[in-house]
Amino acid sequence: MDILILAILIATGTFMLNAKEQRKRIALLGSHLANFQIEKLMEALTDGYLRALGESTDERRTQIWNLLSTTELQLSEQFNRFAADFAKVAEADARVSRLSMAIPFAEKLLPAMTFDMRKALAIHARGIAHVVQNTQHLSPKERAFMMTAELFLMQHTCHWFCKSKTIATARMLARHQTPHEQLVNSVSAETRNAYLTLIKGG
């Protein structure tokens, strides 16, 4: 019985410490995001892509693609500014545990098992910008697919920073029915290589 009580106390303490750390991270990320309209632009863009892909005529699809180009530029510009703003955060506050599950103070106790959120956001900013600039000369449909992957992977990184990799992956599956591995495979090669090098500790 004593062992059971001890286990319950440890589990409760771990949960409370994790919750406190996660609230701190959510507040930190939120305080920087509050200066921008990134989430609103993301929603408008992904909804627009679906609308364009659902149109039956090429003329109507082209009209929607052209309208969305302004939203893409605004999103890329705002995300670049957000990444630059977050780059001013202290390194100790920007470390993200590479462990699958959240462990209290893992970033401080196991610094070798972390990556830098500031660098992750810079990678995502470059990835979004490259799709907007269409450096690979993709068709509108291919661009929409790649941009959606870039945005969802960035969203996964933000959830990972706030909670854990496991929770971030579960949220992607629940909201978008998309596994993390599929997101990584669907972004540009430049984003994928830089992202994997960072999260794997390269």
Rosetta blueprint (number, residue, H / E / L):
1 M L
2 D H
3 I H
4 L H
5 I H
6 L H
7 A H
8 I H
9 L H
10 I H
11 A H
12 T H
13 G H
14 T H
15 F H
16 M H
17 L H
18 N H
19 A H
20 K H
21 E H
22 Q H
23 R H
24 K H
25 R H
26 I H
27 A H
28 L H
29 L H
30 G H
31 S H
32 H H
33 L H
34 A L
35 N L
36 F L
37 Q L
38 I H
39 E H
40 K H
41 L H
42 M H
43 E H
44 A H
45 L H
46 T H
47 D H
48 G H
49 Y H
50 L H
51 R H
52 A H
53 L H
54 G H
55 E L
56 S L
57 T L
58 D H
59 E H
60 R H
61 R H
62 T H
63 Q H
64 I H
65 W H
66 N H
67 L H
68 L H
69 S H
70 T H
71 T H
72 E H
73 L H
74 Q H
75 L H
76 S H
77 E H
78 Q H
79 F H
80 N H
81 R H
82 F H
83 A H
84 A H
85 D H
86 F H
87 A L
88 K L
89 V L
90 A L
91 E H
92 A H
93 D H
94 A H
95 R E
96 V E
97 S E
98 R L
99 L L
100 S L
101 M L
102 A L
103 I L
104 P L
105 F L
106 A H
107 E H
108 K H
109 L H
110 L L
111 P H
112 A H
113 M H
114 T E
115 F E
116 D E
117 M H
118 R H
119 K H
120 A H
121 L H
122 A H
123 I H
124 H H
125 A H
126 R H
127 G H
128 I H
129 A H
130 H H
131 V H
132 V H
133 Q H
134 N L
135 T L
136 Q L
137 H L
138 L L
139 S L
140 P H
141 K H
142 E H
143 R H
144 A H
145 F H
146 M H
147 M H
148 T H
149 A H
150 E H
151 L H
152 F H
153 L H
154 M H
155 Q H
156 H H
157 T H
158 C H
159 H H
160 W H
161 F H
162 C H
163 K L
164 S L
165 K H
166 T H
167 I H
168 A H
169 T H
170 A H
171 R H
172 M H
173 L H
174 A H
175 R H
176 H H
177 Q L
178 T L
179 P L
180 H H
181 E H
182 Q H
183 L H
184 V H
185 N H
186 S H
187 V L
188 S L
189 A H
190 E H
191 T H
192 R H
193 N H
194 A H
195 Y H
196 L H
197 T H
198 L H
199 I H
200 K L
201 G L
202 G L
